[in-house]
Amino acid sequence: MPKKNTKRKLVGLVSDLSGHRTYYTTKNAQTTTEKLSLKKYDPVARKHATYTETKKSLGRNEVKKRKN
């Protein structure tokens, strides 16, 4: 986890082959404005694949409307 007083942002990396989010990394959001794209090993596909940056939570921490 990055420290709270830094400008680094936690991002998830999603495989282009399998679509699984296997890796997490931090990046400086001020100096690197474009999305990260890294080649890493995909354990699901069992080969090297290109991983692209997404948000860490992917919307799982959003507040949902209550049913009344």
SULWO-V746401 format. One record per residue. N is the residue number from 0. PSI is psi in radians with two decimals (999 if undefined). NEAR is the number of other ideal C-beta (glycine too) atoms within 12 Angstrom. Layout:
# SULWO-V746401
[[N/PSI/NEAR] [N/PSI/NEAR]]
This chain:
# SULWO-V746401
[[0/2.37/11] [1/2.72/17] [2/2.74/10] [3/-0.45/9] [4/0.26/6] [5/2.92/14] [6/0.15/15] [7/2.53/18] [8/2.38/26] [9/2.20/24] [10/2.65/28] [11/2.63/28] [12/2.20/32] [13/2.36/29] [14/2.45/29] [15/-0.44/24] [16/-0.95/21] [17/-0.39/20] [18/0.11/18] [19/2.52/20] [20/1.74/25] [21/-0.61/23] [22/2.64/26] [23/2.57/23] [24/2.98/25] [25/2.65/21] [26/2.69/25] [27/1.94/16] [28/-0.38/19] [29/-0.67/10] [30/-0.49/10] [31/1.62/17] [32/-0.44/11] [33/2.91/10] [34/2.53/19] [35/2.56/26] [36/1.96/20] [37/2.59/24] [38/2.11/17] [39/2.92/27] [40/2.29/19] [41/1.92/24] [42/-0.39/16] [43/-0.84/18] [44/-0.25/18] [45/0.72/11] [46/2.97/15] [47/2.43/15] [48/2.89/25] [49/2.22/22] [50/2.33/32] [51/2.72/24] [52/2.45/29] [53/3.09/27] [54/2.73/20] [55/-0.77/22] [56/-0.47/13] [57/0.63/15] [58/0.15/11] [59/-0.28/12] [60/0.29/9] [61/2.64/9] [62/2.19/7] [63/2.66/8] [64/2.53/6] [65/2.55/5] [66/2.07/4] [67/999/3]]
